[in-house]
Every structure is written in C-alpha cells, then in structure tokens.
Amino acid sequence: MNKLETKLEGSRIYLRKLGLDDATNAYCSWLNDTEVNQYLDTKGATLNEIKKYILIKNKKKDALLFGIFVKENNRHIGTIKLDPIDRNLNKATTAIMIGDKEYWGKGFGGDAIILLSEYGFVELGLQEIWLGVKCANIAAIKSYSKIGFKKISVANDYDRIAFDPYLQNEINMVLTRKEFYN
C-alpha cells in the first residue's frame, strides 16, 4: 500500500495520513491544553509548529503519522504514529493522542492502536510494536494491556524529574505479532 494513499478503516474510526489541512486550531488547542498534554512530551505548539511537524513526519521514510477520525461525522479527534519504523529489525515505536476530550474513555484510542497494529503486522511485516507510557497514566496502561502490550521496563530518571516537573517515570511496553494474534 502506498504511504500517501494509506487509509485504515475500523468499525467506528478511520486512520488517514495527516496533511497540512489537518493542522487546525482544534489540533493546536489539544497540544496547548494542560489536561490533554499532561502525559505527552509536547507541552504546547503553534499552528506553524504543527505544520512543520506534519511535513517532517511525512518526509521521513521510517515514519507514518495518521489522524484519527470518527467515521460517523469525519471529526478529527487525535493522532497516532509509527515512528521510527526499523525495517531491518521488523519493529516500530507507536504513540497516540486522543486530543478531543469528548472522545476520552470511549475506546477510540484502543480502536486506533488495534488498527495501526494490524497494519504494522500485516502490511509492514513488523514483529514488535513498542511504546512508552507515563507511569501515572493508569487508563492508558490498562488499555494497552488489554490489547496485549506487555510491560518490559520502567525508565527512572530521578535527576531529570527533580528539575523538570513535566518529566515522569515511563513504562516501556511491547506488543508482539504472536501475542496480538493469540
């Protein structure tokens, strides 16, 4: 499947490659909302920064950046990516953000992870998908575990955390192709 034409469809959502038109005020507001970004590394952005981010990700051969859209109304509610994709080791790292708080706690994030994982395992031939999640993000950890992600390690960086209140301990998790299809 051509990277530029990729659209992944589920029962309630679809994932589509982000373009510059997707850099909207709503998207920008998510990244500037302290409740939305509390577990993200990004703590704010401008429209120009979002456009630059989309351009950079779309030019990378080892990255796929998708928007998460609700099929019922075509509403853009978040983002999900595989970045980097290591084709030699057949593994990738994923990250997700459901920015539209109206869609929190309704399983849309899990749906997006499942769609992207199926694509990664079937179309890209991946054997592992990795992610990092803040230890305090209990809901996300539970959701990832339900899908089949296993905790591998906890990154403790107490020196950096002491100087930057935004930093938090992070759990590294992995979903293997074998676990996903069992």
Steps between C-alpha positions, in 0.01 A plus 500: 500500500639841404586715802318798346178306442484321834159509668420241764133437581346355813139476609489840673812680384741531214865600493628714220836657429508856632542790261552870551123559491476295819709757690195675644427721798334200666817288460706789632268542800552135599875544528455819702247347742674392823246222556562357151878538508559388860641165381655628175854620443358794303368771732382748240517590132408761243326431169830556319676250726229241434529555123878461521458182706259351243736587213800346678316177587358466148849533346652233723524153347492342846186675629123488447288775657123453496204702618228315686156579357151396613319334209157628605591868458856508355612684812876508561549395863868416529822369354689174494835412348760235437833675542762377461434193289806274497457283192823307569382386844129494403395718791358846553405741775150641527350801675140618521309806611124530525482878511125550482388447862143422388639166378701409811418177680291358216751255351599707196868492598492122530327474163774714344781294655341177373457639146857625488638177649317289240643720227849478648494124538328415169608770255840594641602157627579627849565251778492750788335832576640695794367794697585707803229607744524715811459293818227735620289441187314204651213502248740476204702222666179299554390559140838396357505190722152395376628517143795277590787738577734369770701710742871464429668762719457822692727793419590683821671830447479657844764767436315639199160467671620706797581792270207470260154435647369398157725194489357180643614143524411308187410136441626339181253251353509270200238324290629207299336367188463165674321649805278718283367204304460265800 
